[in-house]
Amino acid sequence: MAGELAWFIANILPYITLAVMTLALVYNFVKWLVMPRPVVWALFPAKHNTVEILLGLVKKIFVLPGPRKVDISIWILAMLFHIGLIVSLSLHAKYIFVPSLGPMEYYLGAAAGVAAAIGTIGFFIRRIEMHKTKVDSTFADYFALILLMATLTLGAYLRIGGIMDHEHMWMWVRGILTLSPVDPPTHPLFLVHITLAQIYMMYLPFKTLIHPIAIFFGQKVILDERHIYPR
């Protein structure tokens, strides 16, 4: 039974996750494209070309000027989370194509996972504090944070503890990518980690969690002066 569950989590659920996430993203993008816009404008300062828009997006992602202007503690937590998650996901992607991590990459990935986990834990504590001041928090707010906390913390622990056999891990990843699944790693914490990660990926296109992807669409609309009606 345990072996069958591990096979489902590691070799079947990834394809379900990809299908759900892709369909939900396509639905959202189509919905945004056909959504009526009675008034079309670009927010100041409007950008003149796509390059300017992309540079503005990079600044928003890596500098987070908005949170910095509002609350420095939120900005620090957001920087820890965003940069940590970006570095961690980048190393995950690199591992898919190059199944090896040097010592620097290994420790950088561990530090990035810890940073992202600390940022998420900080957001969760702040959410609880905000609730005490009667600021509304929904189940979805807590669910997303708890899911992220658990996923990132487990991932950092697995990496720091050197628990996984990287050769076995690469064989499993290659099997998924080539549609030729093999017996997956069966360490319980690894299975919990990838289960939570896949739940998060399926939940991502819904609610506010989609903002890491939606920002590329939304900012293009509100910052591009070409969206202004001709005068």
Secondary structure per residue as TSV (DSSP state, phi and psi in degrees):
chain	resnum	aa	ss	phi	psi
A	1	M	-	360.0	-44.6
A	2	A	H	-62.3	-40.6
A	3	G	H	-65.1	-38.7
A	4	E	H	-66.3	-39.3
A	5	L	H	-65.8	-43.2
A	6	A	H	-61.8	-41.0
A	7	W	H	-62.4	-43.2
A	8	F	I	-63.2	-48.5
A	9	I	I	-62.3	-42.9
A	10	A	I	-92.0	-24.2
A	11	N	I	-121.8	-15.2
A	12	I	I	-113.3	-45.0
A	13	L	H	-59.2	-34.1
A	14	P	H	-57.7	-38.2
A	15	Y	H	-71.5	-37.5
A	16	I	H	-63.9	-43.4
A	17	T	H	-59.9	-46.7
A	18	L	H	-61.6	-41.5
A	19	A	H	-65.7	-47.3
A	20	V	H	-62.1	-46.7
A	21	M	H	-64.0	-43.1
A	22	T	H	-64.4	-47.3
A	23	L	H	-62.7	-41.9
A	24	A	H	-65.8	-39.8
A	25	L	H	-66.6	-43.6
A	26	V	H	-60.5	-44.1
A	27	Y	H	-59.0	-45.4
A	28	N	H	-63.9	-43.9
A	29	F	H	-65.3	-40.4
A	30	V	H	-63.4	-41.8
A	31	K	H	-61.4	-42.2
A	32	W	H	-67.2	-37.1
A	33	L	H	-68.2	-35.9
A	34	V	H	-96.4	-0.7
A	35	M	S	-64.8	128.5
A	36	P	-	-61.0	137.2
A	37	R	-	-125.3	92.6
A	38	P	S	-57.3	-36.9
A	39	V	S	-124.4	127.6
A	40	V	-	-112.7	119.9
A	41	W	-	-147.2	164.8
A	42	A	-	-110.9	135.7
A	43	L	-	-74.9	147.1
A	44	F	S	-72.0	139.8
A	45	P	S	-86.8	126.7
A	46	A	-	-66.7	149.2
A	47	K	B	-97.8	150.8
A	48	H	S	-92.3	-19.6
A	49	N	S	-155.2	171.6
A	50	T	H	-65.9	-33.1
A	51	V	H	-61.7	-43.2
A	52	E	H	-62.9	-38.3
A	53	I	H	-65.0	-44.3
A	54	L	H	-64.4	-39.8
A	55	L	H	-64.1	-37.7
A	56	G	H	-64.9	-38.3
A	57	L	H	-65.5	-42.3
A	58	V	H	-59.5	-42.0
A	59	K	H	-62.7	-43.6
A	60	K	H	-63.2	-37.3
A	61	I	H	-76.1	-42.4
A	62	F	H	-98.7	-16.4
A	63	V	T	-112.2	-28.7
A	64	L	-	52.4	60.6
A	65	P	H	-64.2	-30.9
A	66	G	H	-61.0	-59.8
A	67	P	H	-58.3	-33.4
A	68	R	H	-63.8	-33.5
A	69	K	H	-76.4	-24.6
A	70	V	H	-91.1	-50.9
A	71	D	-	-155.4	118.5
A	72	I	H	-65.2	-32.4
A	73	S	H	-67.7	-39.5
A	74	I	H	-64.0	-40.4
A	75	W	H	-62.1	-43.3
A	76	I	H	-63.3	-46.0
A	77	L	H	-62.8	-41.5
A	78	A	H	-65.5	-39.1
A	79	M	H	-65.1	-44.8
A	80	L	H	-57.7	-45.4
A	81	F	H	-69.2	-52.0
A	82	H	H	-65.0	-50.8
A	83	I	H	-66.3	-42.1
A	84	G	H	-59.5	-44.3
A	85	L	H	-69.0	-40.3
A	86	I	H	-62.3	-46.1
A	87	V	H	-64.4	-43.9
A	88	S	H	-62.8	-46.5
A	89	L	H	-66.3	-35.1
A	90	S	H	-63.4	-41.6
A	91	L	H	-69.9	-34.7
A	92	H	H	-61.1	-44.6
A	93	A	H	-65.0	-41.7
A	94	K	H	-62.2	-37.7
A	95	Y	H	-64.6	-30.6
A	96	I	H	-63.0	-39.7
A	97	F	H	-93.0	-31.2
A	98	V	S	-127.3	97.4
A	99	P	-	-75.6	54.1
A	100	S	-	-157.7	147.3
A	101	L	-	-129.1	125.6
A	102	G	-	-71.8	169.9
A	103	P	H	-55.8	-42.9
A	104	M	H	-64.5	-43.3
A	105	E	H	-65.0	-38.2
A	106	Y	H	-62.9	-48.4
A	107	Y	H	-72.9	-32.1
A	108	L	H	-64.1	-42.3
A	109	G	H	-63.4	-40.1
A	110	A	H	-63.8	-44.7
A	111	A	H	-64.9	-39.2
A	112	A	H	-65.0	-42.0
A	113	G	H	-63.2	-41.8
A	114	V	H	-64.7	-43.3
A	115	A	H	-60.6	-45.3
A	116	A	H	-63.9	-39.7
A	117	A	H	-64.9	-42.2
A	118	I	H	-62.3	-43.0
A	119	G	H	-60.1	-43.0
A	120	T	H	-67.2	-42.3
A	121	I	H	-61.2	-41.3
A	122	G	H	-61.9	-41.2
A	123	F	H	-62.3	-39.7
A	124	F	H	-65.6	-45.0
A	125	I	H	-61.6	-42.4
A	126	R	H	-64.4	-37.3
A	127	R	H	-61.6	-41.3
A	128	I	H	-63.8	-42.7
A	129	E	H	-63.8	-39.5
A	130	M	H	-64.5	-35.4
A	131	H	H	-63.0	-33.1
A	132	K	H	-66.3	-26.1
A	133	T	T	-94.4	16.9
A	134	K	T	69.3	25.9
A	135	V	-	-83.1	126.1
A	136	D	-	-64.1	132.6
A	137	S	-	-131.6	130.3
A	138	T	-	-94.8	170.4
A	139	F	H	-58.9	-37.6
A	140	A	H	-61.7	-36.9
A	141	D	H	-61.2	-48.2
A	142	Y	H	-70.6	-39.1
A	143	F	H	-60.3	-46.3
A	144	A	H	-63.1	-42.7
A	145	L	H	-68.3	-42.8
A	146	I	H	-63.8	-40.8
A	147	L	H	-61.5	-44.9
A	148	L	H	-66.2	-44.5
A	149	M	H	-56.9	-48.9
A	150	A	H	-65.2	-43.9
A	151	T	H	-63.7	-48.6
A	152	L	H	-69.1	-39.9
A	153	T	H	-65.4	-44.2
A	154	L	H	-63.6	-42.5
A	155	G	H	-61.2	-43.1
A	156	A	H	-64.7	-40.0
A	157	Y	H	-65.4	-42.9
A	158	L	H	-61.7	-39.0
A	159	R	H	-73.6	-47.9
A	160	I	H	-64.4	-38.7
A	161	G	T	-77.6	-7.4
A	162	G	T	57.6	39.5
A	163	I	-	-78.4	-32.3
A	164	M	S	-89.3	146.7
A	165	D	-	-85.2	109.5
A	166	H	H	-67.3	-30.7
A	167	E	H	-65.6	-43.8
A	168	H	H	-64.6	-39.5
A	169	M	H	-60.4	-45.2
A	170	W	H	-65.4	-39.2
A	171	M	H	-61.1	-39.9
A	172	W	H	-66.7	-46.9
A	173	V	H	-60.4	-45.2
A	174	R	H	-62.9	-37.5
A	175	G	H	-63.1	-40.6
A	176	I	H	-64.3	-46.4
A	177	L	H	-67.6	-31.2
A	178	T	T	-97.3	8.4
A	179	L	T	60.0	31.2
A	180	S	-	-130.0	70.6
A	181	P	-	-58.4	144.5
A	182	V	-	-121.8	172.8
A	183	D	-	-58.3	124.5
A	184	P	-	-83.4	165.7
A	185	P	-	-58.6	139.0
A	186	T	-	-114.8	12.9
A	187	H	-	-61.7	129.5
A	188	P	H	-55.0	-41.6
A	189	L	H	-67.6	-34.6
A	190	F	H	-65.8	-42.8
A	191	L	H	-65.1	-39.1
A	192	V	H	-64.7	-42.7
A	193	H	H	-60.1	-50.1
A	194	I	H	-73.1	-27.2
A	195	T	H	-64.6	-48.7
A	196	L	H	-63.7	-39.5
A	197	A	H	-62.5	-40.1
A	198	Q	H	-72.9	-35.4
A	199	I	H	-61.6	-42.3
A	200	Y	H	-62.9	-41.9
A	201	M	H	-63.4	-38.5
A	202	M	H	-71.5	-29.9
A	203	Y	H	-82.1	-20.3
A	204	L	T	-53.3	-44.9
A	205	P	T	-70.1	-4.3
A	206	F	S	-108.1	154.2
A	207	K	G	60.1	-155.2
A	208	T	G	-77.0	-9.3
A	209	L	G	-64.8	-16.6
A	210	I	G	-78.1	-5.1
A	211	H	H	-58.8	-29.3
A	212	P	H	-62.6	-25.9
A	213	I	H	-96.8	-41.1
A	214	A	H	-65.4	-25.0
A	215	I	H	-59.3	-32.4
A	216	F	H	-69.3	-30.2
A	217	F	H	-83.0	-49.8
A	218	G	H	-63.7	-44.7
A	219	Q	H	-66.9	-32.4
A	220	K	H	-61.7	-39.0
A	221	V	H	-73.1	-46.9
A	222	I	H	-85.0	-12.8
A	223	L	H	-107.9	-11.6
A	224	D	B	-93.4	117.9
A	225	E	G	-66.9	-14.7
A	226	R	G	-69.3	-10.3
A	227	H	G	-88.0	-3.8
A	228	I	S	-78.5	139.4
A	229	Y	-	-62.0	142.8
A	230	P	-	-58.4	140.5
A	231	R	-	-91.1	360.0
